[in-house]
């Protein structure tokens, strides 16, 4: 099992969070689980998201999906996020 760390900035955390929560089922379908959301103490719109990943290749497919990009755009994610796979 690997971990996936995503770093990104959002326009407004409170507007972003419902989109993130509603996308849980899709993440699970790709084997991305145990979401943890961390916010920078000096700027709560700077986020670090940590997940467990069952299959790195499936996680990469999810990261490249048009569905994820559309949700991120609607949620106000400032592109592009930085993604780090931690073995």
C-alpha positions as CSV (number, residue, x, y, z in Angstrom):
1,X,0.0,0.0,0.0
2,X,1.3,3.4,-1.0
3,X,0.3,6.9,0.1
4,X,-0.6,9.8,-2.1
5,X,0.0,13.3,-1.1
6,X,-1.6,16.2,-3.0
7,X,-0.7,19.8,-2.3
8,X,-2.9,22.5,-3.7
9,X,-4.5,25.8,-3.1
10,X,-8.2,26.5,-3.3
11,X,-10.1,29.8,-3.7
12,X,-12.3,29.1,-0.6
13,X,-12.0,26.1,1.7
14,X,-15.6,26.3,2.8
15,X,-16.8,26.2,-0.9
16,X,-14.3,23.5,-1.8
17,X,-15.0,21.0,1.0
18,X,-18.5,19.8,0.0
19,X,-17.2,19.0,-3.5
20,X,-14.3,17.0,-2.0
21,X,-16.7,15.1,0.3
22,X,-19.2,14.3,-2.5
23,X,-16.4,12.8,-4.6
24,X,-15.5,10.1,-1.9
25,X,-17.3,7.2,-3.8
26,X,-15.3,7.9,-7.0
27,X,-12.0,7.9,-5.1
28,X,-12.9,4.6,-3.4
29,X,-13.7,3.1,-6.8
30,X,-10.1,3.8,-7.8
31,X,-8.7,2.4,-4.5
32,X,-8.0,5.7,-3.0
33,X,-9.0,5.7,0.7
34,X,-8.5,7.1,4.2
35,X,-8.6,10.8,3.2
36,X,-7.0,13.2,5.5
37,X,-7.2,16.9,4.9
38,X,-4.6,19.3,6.4
39,X,-4.8,23.1,6.2
40,X,-1.9,25.5,6.5
41,X,-2.2,27.5,9.8
42,X,-1.3,30.8,8.1
43,X,-3.5,30.3,5.1
44,X,-6.4,27.8,5.4
45,X,-6.8,27.7,1.6
46,X,-3.5,26.0,1.2
47,X,-4.2,22.3,1.6
48,X,-2.3,19.0,1.9
49,X,-4.4,15.9,1.2
50,X,-3.1,12.5,2.2
51,X,-4.7,9.2,1.0
52,X,-3.9,5.5,1.1
53,X,-3.6,4.0,-2.4
54,X,-4.2,0.3,-3.1
55,X,-2.8,0.5,-6.7
56,X,-0.6,3.3,-7.9
57,X,-1.5,2.9,-11.5
58,X,-5.2,3.2,-10.7
59,X,-4.5,6.3,-8.7
60,X,-2.7,7.8,-11.6
61,X,-5.8,7.0,-13.8
62,X,-8.0,8.8,-11.3
63,X,-5.6,11.8,-11.3
64,X,-5.9,12.0,-15.1
65,X,-9.7,11.6,-15.3
66,X,-11.9,14.2,-16.8
67,X,-14.3,13.7,-13.9
68,X,-11.7,14.7,-11.3
69,X,-10.6,17.7,-13.3
70,X,-14.2,18.9,-13.7
71,X,-14.9,18.6,-9.9
72,X,-11.7,20.4,-9.1
73,X,-12.6,23.2,-11.4
74,X,-16.1,23.5,-9.9
75,X,-14.6,23.4,-6.4
76,X,-12.2,26.3,-7.0
77,X,-8.9,24.3,-7.0
78,X,-6.1,26.5,-8.2
79,X,-4.3,24.5,-10.9
80,X,-2.1,22.5,-11.0
81,X,-1.9,20.6,-7.8
82,X,1.4,18.9,-6.8
83,X,1.1,15.2,-6.4
84,X,3.6,13.0,-4.6
85,X,3.4,9.1,-4.4
86,X,5.0,7.9,-1.2
87,X,5.9,4.2,-1.4
